[in-house]
Amino acid sequence: MGNMAYKILLPGYVPKEALDILRQRPGVAVDEKKGITYDEILAIIQDYDGIFCVSNTKVDARLLDAAKKLKFVGRLGVGTDKIDLAACTKKGILVYNDPNGNTVSAAEQAMALMLCVMRKTVLATNSMRAGEFDRSKTMGFELCAKTIGIIGLGKIGSRVAQYANGFEMKVIGYDPYLKKERAQEMNVELVGSIEEICKRSDIITLHMPMTADKKPIIGANEFSLMKKGIVIINAARGGLVDEAALFENLNNGKVYGAGIDVWSKEPIEKGSMPEKLIALQNVVSAPHLGSRTVDAQLKTGMSIVKQTLLAMDGKVVPFALNLPYMLKPDELENAQTYMNAAKILGAMLYQLGQKKPAKICVEFGGTVPESAKKAVATFAVQGFLEKMRPDANTVNCMLLATEEGIAVSQPAQLQPTDYANAVIITAAYSDGTSDSITASIFSHKFLRIVGYSGYDFEAKASPRMLWTINDDVPGVIGHIGTVLEKYGINIAEMALGRRRKFKKAVAVLAIDANVPEEAIKELKSDSRIGIVRQISLDENLIITPNNKNHANGSEE
């Protein structure tokens, strides 16, 4: 996103320590408007470049249509139920969250609810407040030796399993995405269905997102399979448990008790089923407090602020949700150089061909990291399309390519190469012609362009370059130098390549300033020179051995 001013809307709480980091960034304005309603956001969102979403912040198609400047949406938490990811992607708006910050708090909340239900803690507290000291009606149960069924063994569910093992419980779990070996490492018996969880468990706790069809996964049928005296804990998503069926089974004695932190509709409405559940003595309730600890809020706030700064700098955001590729944070460092290289090559290829292709093909040779390949292809397409369409970015480039009728392919088979690693990008045009550019990464980070459409050479990328395709005859390079000298353009570096069979040569020049149009015309007027292309590249992407990147200056 580069160096520019940003205005960010905060409709909920963000810790001061995190905001201070954001405010230290020059050109960033932060508006805290806690408790602002959807309609109030709708009225002002056109002024903002970013918004930080709390759990009840809705970012739908209507809001996005009003948000003319919006570039990023940071979700202060995990769930994105209220964010229209598809609409954000189409508009090129980056969405990111923090999948880790509230893991401990959410898992501890599940355990707190569990303990309170099993030991009748709330009932005992209310009894004592009423002046009683009656231990007979608050007799509870231990967790030790009970069978706990965990539905969903992601980050939070796995943490609950760890805690349950600490209480010496028998832990069984259902998660269709978890490998058996991983379950064994966690001391969890993996079962094949929710029905089996229902039949075998003394306590059931849910830790999964809402289903796509929004239907409960624990309903009347599932309750019918459970043991008498079952305990239900839901600190995941309201609606995962059929509240009416839960109410009925709490009243008829099938369910011993329930701990509920999330509700089908929040806040609670008068006369609703959640209000009826809260009134029951065997229900321990909370107003969606899973992530509401000082610790979790600070971790989440810090994560979102740091990712926002990365987004502002045009860097890869580790927990982006709507990019066309997935990379784990520990893979980013190894992949970043190849991604930058691909973006440079894509931008260069469009400027060399200067027309829309029917197909872009991204291929690899040597030892390019497997995990990076989809990201590299995305960056190649982004670099290409950004020169065609100013609205193209990492988020929407693959969608825009489809919109433009450009097919994108990424063959799995490696291409033979003389280099330790290579990225090859080919633009195939509808007239049957094509352009292809090849680069290699030296010393794990320095880009070298090593070929273009049959020409072999080795050239460094530079923010300003001049390429010519000319007859392979004496005097052409001298003429190019003379013309550039005439217009005061200094040549920093030069690389040459030739195709003897066609008696053609390429000259690739790194130059210190843009070449004026008059100079381009003068070069083109020479019959020996067929093609002249001036290339501009993002200097922030160009890494040199002596400096972090070209933007900081290079004196190699």
N, C-alpha and C positions, 0 to 999 in steps of 0.2 A: 504493500500500500504506500510505501515510501514516506518521505518527510512532508507531512502536512498537518494542519490543525484538526483536532477531533473533539466532538462534543458527545458526551456519554450520559445516558439517562439511567438512573438507579431507582427503580420503583420499590426496592426493599432494602433491608439492612445489609451493609457491607462493613466489616471491621475497619476501624480507623487506620490500623497498622497497614492494611492492604491499600486503602485509598491514598494514604500518604505517598506510597510508592508511585501510584498512578499520577498523582498531582505533581510530583517532581518532574514529570516528563514535560518539556516545553511544548506549548501549543495544545495541551489537553485541558478541557473544561469538563468538570464533573457536576451533574445536577442530582442531588439527593432529594427524592420525592417519595418518602415512605408512605405506603398505604394508598397511593394513587390508583384510581379505578381504570378499567379498560377504556371507557369513553374519554377519560381525561388524557390517557396516553395517546389515544387516537387523535385527539385535537392538537397535540404538540409534536408528535413523532417525526413530522417532516423536517424538524430542525436538527435531528440527531444522526450521528454517524454510527453510534453503537448503543446497545441496551443490555443491561445485565438483568436476567430473569430470575425471580424467585419462583417458588412452586406454583403460585396462583397467577403468574403473569402469562397472559395469552398472546401469542404472536401468530396470528392467523392470516389468511390471504387478504382480508379486508385491511388489517393493520399494515401489512407489507405494501399494499397499493398506495397507502398514504405516506409510507416511509420512503420518500424519494432519495434520501442520502444514505440510508442505512447500509453499512458494510459488514457489521459483525454483531452476533447475538451470543453473549456469554451466559450460560446456564449455571446459576449458583447451586449446583447439586447434580444429580444423575438423570432423573426422569425428564423426558422431552415430550410428554403427552400433549402439552398445550402449545407446542411449537410446530408449525407446518414446515417440516424439513424439505419437502419437495418444492414448495413455493420459494423457500429461501434459496435453494440450490439453483432454481431457474433464474432467479434475480442476481445470482452471484454473491449472495450474502453468506458469510462463513458462520457456522454454528459450532460451538464447542462447549464442553461441560467439564466437570471434575468428577470422574468416576471413583475416586479414592478418598476424598476428604472426609466424607461422612460415614465411611465403612464402619469404623469402630463405634461411633455414636449410635448408628442404626442397629447394629448387632447388640450393643449393650441395652438399647431400649427394648428389644425383643426379650432379652433375658430378664430385664426389670419387670416387664409385664407378666412374664411367665412366673417369676417368683412371687409377685404380688397376688396373682390368681391362686397359685398353689397354697400359699400361706394365709390367704384371706387378709392381706395387710390393710387394704383400704377399709374393709368391714370392721376390722379391729380398731383402726384409728377413729372411725366415726362412732363406734361404740364407746370408746373412752371419752371422746368429746361430749358424749351424752351423759357422762358421769358414771358409766358402768365399768365394772372390772370383771367381765364374764368371759372366762377362757373356754367354756364348753361350746359356744356357738361359733368360735373361730378356730376350731381344730382343722389343721391343713395337712398337706402331704409333702414328702421330700421329692426332690428331683432325682436323687441318686437311685439308680437301677431302673428308672422309668425309660420306656422307649419313646424317643422323640423322632418324629418324621419331619424332615426338612424338605419342602418343595421349592427347588431352586437353589443351586449350590454355586452361585457366582461369588463375588467378593464378600457380600454381606452374609449370605447363607453359609459360606465356608468358615467365616469367622464365628458364626453361631455354633457350627459343628465343633469348632475348637473349644469354645466355652463349654458346650454340653459334655464333651469328653472330660473336661476338667471337673465337672460335677459327677463324673462316673455314670453317665447315662448311656444307654444303648442307642447309638445314632444310626438311623436309616435315612436314605435320601433318594429323591427323584429329580433327575436333571438329564434330559435327553442329549445334552451337549457335552456332558462331562465324561471323560474317559475313565474306564474302570480302574486303571492303574493310579490315576490321580485320587480317586475316591479311597482306594486302599491306603495311600499315603496319608490321607486325612482321617483314617480310622472310621470311615463311613461305609456302611453296607448299601451299595447302590441297588435300588429295586427298579422294576420295569414299568411301573404304572402308578398313577395317583391312587387308583383303587387299592393297591397293595399297601400304600402309605395309610390309607383310611382304615383298613382292616387291622393293621398291626400296631398302630401307634397309641400311646397314652396321651401324648401331646403332639399337636400338629402346628408348625409355624411356616408361614409363607414368605418367600424372598425371591420374587420374580416380577417382571413388568406386567402391565395389563395386557391381556390377550388382544389380538388384532380385532376380533369380533366384539370386544368389550363384554363378553359373557363371563359370569362367575365360573371358577373352576371347582369351587366347593359349593354344591347345591344340595337339594333335597335327596337326590340319589346317593351322593357321597356321604351325607349324614347317616343314611340308612345302613351303610356298611360299617360305621364306626362302633367301637366299644362303648358301652354305657360308662359315663364318667370321663369322656374325652375332654381335653382342654384345647381351645383354638386360640392361636396368636396370629394377629395380622398387623404387621408394622411395615407392610410393603406398599400395596395399592388398594385404595377403596374400591369395592366392586369385585375383588377376587373371591370374596365370600358372599354368597347370597344372604343379605341381611335379614330378610323375612324368614328364610329357612333357619338361620342361626337363632333368631328370636324365638321361634317355635321350639327348637330343640333345647334352648336354655330354660324355657318354661316347663317343658315336659320331663326334664331331668336327664335327658340323653347326654347333654353337654354339661359338665361340671362347672365350667367357667370359661370366660373369654377375656383376652387382653387385646384391645383394639386401639390402634394409633391413627388409622386412616379410614376414611368414610366415603360412601358413594357420592355424597355431595358435601362440599365444605365451603363455608361454615355450615353448621347444623341448622336446619330449618324447623320451625315450630310444627309439631304434629307429624314429623317424618319418622321413618323407621329407625334411623340413627338415634333420634331423641328417645324413642321407646327403649332401644338397647341400653343407652346410657343410664336410664332409670332403674335398670335391673341390679339387684344386689350382687349377683355373681358375674358382673361385667366390670373390668377395670378399663377405664377409658382415658384417652389423652388426645389433645388437639393437634395431631400430626407433628409430634416432637422428635421424630427419629433423628433428624440432623440438627436439631436445635440444642447444641451445646456450644459453649464459648470456644472449645477446642476445634470442633468441626467447622464452625463458621469461619474461624481464622484460617484453617488449612484450605478450605474451599475458596475463601476470598483471595488468599495469596495465589492460589493456582489460577484462578480466572484472571486476575490482574496480570500475572506473568505471561499468560497466553495472549492476553490482549496486547501487551507490548510487542510480543512476537508478531502478531497479526499486523500491527501498525508498521512494523519494519519489513513486512513482506516475507517473513520467515515461516518455516513450517511450524504449525501449531500442533502440539503432541496429542491433544484429545479432541481434534476436529471430528465432527460427526457426519458431515456431508461432503467430504472430499471423495473423488472417484477411486481412491486407493486407501489402503489401511497400512499404517506403519506403527510398530510399537516404539515407544520413546527411546528404547535402547538401540533401535535400528536406525534412528534418524541421522546420527553423526556419520555413519558409514555410507548412508544413502545420499546425504545432502549434496556432496560434490557431484555425483552423477546426475542428480535432479537439476542442479544449476547448469551443468554442462548441456543437458538435453534442452533446457529452456533457451540457452544461447544458440544452440544448433537450430532449433525450430525457428527462432527469430531471424537467424541468418539465412536459412533456406527460403523463407518467404521473400525476403528482400532480394535474394539472388534470382528467384524465379519470377517474382512480381505478378503471380496469377493464382487463382483459386484451384486447388487440386481436386480430383475426384476421390483420391485416397492418400492417406498418410500411413506409412509403414515404419514401425520402430523395431529395429533388430539389434541383436547383441552378439559380441564375440568375446572370447576369453573368459575372464572371471568376474564379470559384473555381478554383485550380490543378488541372489534370486529374490530376496524380499523387496529389493528396490525396484524391480523391473516395471511393475505397474505404475508406481509413482513416477519413474523416469519417463514412461510413455505419456503420462498426463502432462508433465512439465514440457515435453516436446511439443505436444498439441497446443498447450497454453502459449508457449513462445511464438509458435506459428500464427495462431489466431489473434493474439494481441496486436499484431501488425495489420490484421485485416479488420478487426472489430474492436473498438475501444472499450466495449462492455465485457470483453472476455477476461476471465481470471481463472485461478486454479479450481475454484468451486464449480463453475458452470461450463468450462471449456469443452468437456466431452459432450454435454447436451447441445452446446452451440455448434459443434462439429456436425452432429446429426442434423440439426436445423439447417445448416448450410449444405447438406447433402454430401458431406465428406466422410467417407468410411475410414475407420481407424483400425489397423491390424497390428498385432504383436505376435509374430510367429515364435513358437517355443524353441524351434531348432536354432542352435548357435551358428553364426556365420564364421567361416574360416578367416583368420586374421593373423598378421605378423606381430600384433601387439598383445600385451598381457591382458588388456581389456579394451573393448571398443563399443561405442554406441553409433549405430548407423540409422539415419533418418532419410526416408525416400518420399518425395512428393510425386505421385503419378497423376498426370493430367488427362482430361477426356479426349485429347487429340492423339493419345498414344505415346507421348513423350514423357520424360521424367527427369527429375533432378535428385541427386543423392549426396549427402554430406556425412563424413565419418570423422569421429574424434576419439581420442584415447585420453585416459587420465594417467599422468605420470606422478610418481611418488605419492600416490593415493589422493592427490588434490589438485594438481596443476593440469588444466585443459590444454590439449594440443589438437588442432585441426589437422588431420593427416590425409584427407582425400576429399575430392569433390568431382562427382560425375565423370570418373575415369582418370582424373588428374591426381597424381601422388605428390605430396609435398608435406612439409611440417611447418605450421604457423601457429603463433599464439593468438588468442582472442584479444581484441582491443576495443574500447568503447567506440572508436571511430576507425573505420577501415575503408579501403578502396580496393575493389576487385576488378580486374579486366580479363577478358578472354580475347586473345589476339593471335595473329599469324605468328608462327614460330620462326621468326626471321630476325637478323641483326638490326639493332637500332631502335626497336620498339620501347624497351625499358628506358633507354636514354631519353626518348621523346617524352615518356610519362614523367620522368624526373624533371625535364626542362619545363613542362607545362606547370607542374606543381610548384616549382621554384618561382615561376613567373607570378603566381598568385599567392606566394608567401606561405605555402603549405609544407611543413617539415615532415619528412618520412622518418618514423621512429624505427621500423623494422620492415623487412621484405622477405617474402618466400615465393619461390617460383616452382612451377610444375609444368610438364609437357605431355602431349600425346603425339608421339612421333608419327604414328600411322596416319593421323589426320592433319599433321603439320600445324597443330594448334598448341598454344601455351596459356597458362594462367599466371597472373601476377597478383599476389595478395599483400597489400601494404597496410601497415599500422601507421596512422597519421595523427598529428597533434591537433588538428582543427578540421572542421567541416570544409569540404571542397565546394566552392561556389558553383552555381549552375553554369556560368560562363566557361569555367574550366572543364566541366563535364562535357559541354558541347564541343569545346576545342579538341578534347581527347577523342570524342566520337567522330569528329570530322576526318580523322586519319583513317584511311581505308584499311590499314593493317589491324585496326582495333575494332572488333565486332561488338563486344558487350562491355559496358562500364556500369558498375554498381557501387553506390555509396552505401555503406552499412553502418547503422547505429545500434549499439548494444547497451544493456543495463550494466553500468560499471560496478554496481554492488555485487553482481554475480561472478565477477572475474577475479579469481584468486591468483596472486603472484608469489613466488618463493620468499621474497623479503618483506611482504606486507600481508595483513589479513585479507584485504581485497583491494582492487584497483582504485576504488573510490578514495582510499586513504593515501594514494600516491604510490608510484612504483619506480624504483631506481635499480632495476635488476642488473 
